Amino acid sequence: MSDQLEIGRITKPHGLKGDVLVKFVTDRTTERTAVGAELDLASGRRLVVERAAPHKDRWIVHFEGVNSREAADALHSQLLFADPLEETGDVFIHELIGRRLLTPDGTDHGEIVAIVDNPASDLLELDSGRLVPLVFYVAHDDEAITVDVPAGLLTDDEGETG
C-alpha cells in the first residue's frame, strides 16, 4: 500500500442496504467511482465499486459484498486508498514537497517543505517559513513548480507596495 494514494474517506452509512457516503479528496472521481474500480482500506481490505452517484459534496457508493447497514457501519470513517492512475501530467500534493518554487520570471524562492491544509486553498510552506497559496500554481516540471502570485507576496522588503 506504500505506493498508493489516499483518495477519500467513508464518512458514514447511507440507508439500510450497504450504501456509504464517501468524501473524495481527488479530482479524478470519475475513474474512482466507475463500476469495478478497486479501492483499498488501510487494513488491506479491497473494496470494489458496484455503483456510485454524486450526492451534495460527497458520493453514495455501494461496494460489492457490502449489503447491509451493519456491513456499512463497519466501514465508517475508514480512509480509502488506490493505485495512482496512468500518467496524466498532473502533479499530486505529496509530490510538491522537495521541489523548488519559481515565479514566471525564473526567480527561485526556495524549497517547498510542507503542504498546509487550508479551506480556501492549500498553502505551500517554503524552507523560509513563507506560505504561498496553491491557487497561484501555473506549471510544473520534475524539479520545480511555477506560481504567478500577486505583486509583493514573495518580497522581503516591508516597504515595497508592489
ABEGO torsion letter per residue (X at the ends): XAABBBAEBBABBBEAAGBBBBBBABAAAAAAABBGBBBBBAAGBBBBBABBBBBEABBBBBBBGBABAAAAAAABGBBBBBBBBBBAGBBBAAAABGBBBBBAAGBBAEBBABBBBBAABBBBBBAAGBBBBAAABABBBAABBBBBBBBGAABABAABAX
